Structure formats: C-alpha cells, structure tokens
Amino acid sequence: MARIAPFVPSKDLATSIAFYEALGFTRQHVDESIAVMDYEGATILVQPYWVEEWAGNWMAQLQVANLDAWWTRAEAALAGRFAPGVMKPPSMQPWGLRVAFLSDPAGALWHVSGEDAA
C-alpha cells in the first residue's frame, strides 16, 4: 500500500500543532524539526519552515466521512483560537463535489470534502 504524507509549512510549530489538534489530528512524533500528525490514517508532516509564496500556494484535500459533521466540529474547535484566514462552509463546487475551505495559521489552504459529498 502506498501513502502520501505532504510537508505542511509552519510559521510557528507549536501554533500549527495546536491548530491541527483542534481539527482532530493526533501527534505521532514531535521534535524541533517536524511534527508528524495523523487524522484517521491521513498523515501530514508539519515543518517549521515558512516562505510566504510557497505557503500561500500550498493546498491539499482532506476527505472525511461526514463533511457537515466535520465542519460543525471544526468551526467550534477553531472559534476564537486562531486567526480567521479562509473559512468557507461546505458548498457545491463547479467540479461536482461539496467542499469546505479553511486555511491554517501559516496560510496553507485545505479543501475538505466528504465521502458523503459526491
């Protein structure tokens, strides 16, 4: 089985770890050079490396079991804790999927869709 684990930029590693934990990711490994985070088998490698042009163009899609339930939980978990950035609730996109959008504290953009969204 093959898996992809993208490197995610971070301005401040502790803040990024807290953000992803609020979304439901769990720490697999953390040291000063990387945080390995997991969400139900989806792994990301959060690194203390940030270049504005790169972070501003970084995107990934996370597919969850139930998009609406995930979004409700994410909104509550993030409210008042992190700079707003992009936070768009689920809506049908021209390419035929319902997708929510949110950016992390470093500006990385997540497209979140649901297995139930197709």
N, C-alpha and C positions, 0 to 999 in steps of 0.2 A: 504494500500500500504506500502510495506517495502522498505527501502533505506539503503544503506551502506555509511557511511561517515568515511573514513580512516584518521587516525592520520598520519601526514607527519612530519618527523624530520626537524629541522632547526638549523643551526649554529648561524644565526643572523636573528631574526624575521623580522626586517624592510627590509632586503635584500630579504628574501623569499617572503614577501608580494609584494614587487616591481616586483619580477620575475613573480609571478602568475598573478598580474595585467597586466603585459606586454603580457601575454598569453591570456588575456581576462576574467580572473576570476574577480569577484567583491567582495568587502568586505561586509560581512553580520554582523560581530561583530569582534572587535579587542580590546584586553586589553593586559596587560603584560604576561598573561598566555596562550593565544591562539588567533589565527586568524581564523575565520570561513569564508571560501571563497567558492564562487559558480560559476560554469560555466554551464549555461543553465540547471540548476537543478541537476548538479553533485556537491556535496559538499565535501570539504576536510577541515580538522581541522589541521592547521599548528601550531605546538607547539615548543616553544623554548627549545627543548630537542634534544641532538645530541650525539650519540655513533657511532663511525666510523663503527664498524662491523655491526650494525643494519642499519644505513643509507645506507651503501654500498650494502646491500642485500634487501633494500626496493624497491618494484616495484608495479606499478598499470597500468591499461589500461584505457585510456580515449577514448571514441568513439565520434567522431564528425560527423556532417552531410556531409561535403565535405573535405576529407583529404588533397587534393592538395591545396585547397584554404586556409585551416587552416595552413598548413606548410609554405606556402609563407608568410602569415601574421606573423607567429611565428618567422621565420628567420629574417624578417625585424625588428620586435619589440625587439628581443634579441641582434641583431648585435651591438657589441661594448659596451654593457651594463653589461654583466655578463661573468664570466669565462667560456670558451667554454665547458668543460665537454664533455659528449656524445651528439652528434648532427648528427644523421643519417637520411637523407631524406627518404621519403616513398619508399619502395621496397617490392616485393612479398616475403613472408616468406614460409618456407617449410610446415607450417601448413595451408597454403591456404589463408592467408589474406595479404593485403598490409598494412605495418606498418611503422611508423616513430618512431625513438627513440630519446629521449633527457633526460638529467639529470638536476636536479635543483641545486642551489648553495650548497646544503648540500650533494649532491650525490645520491639523490633518483631518480630512473630511471622510466621514463614514456614510455609506449608503446601507441602510438596514432594511432588509426585506424579510418576508416570512414565507415559510414553506406553505402556509395557507393563503399567500398573496397572489399566486398565479391564476 
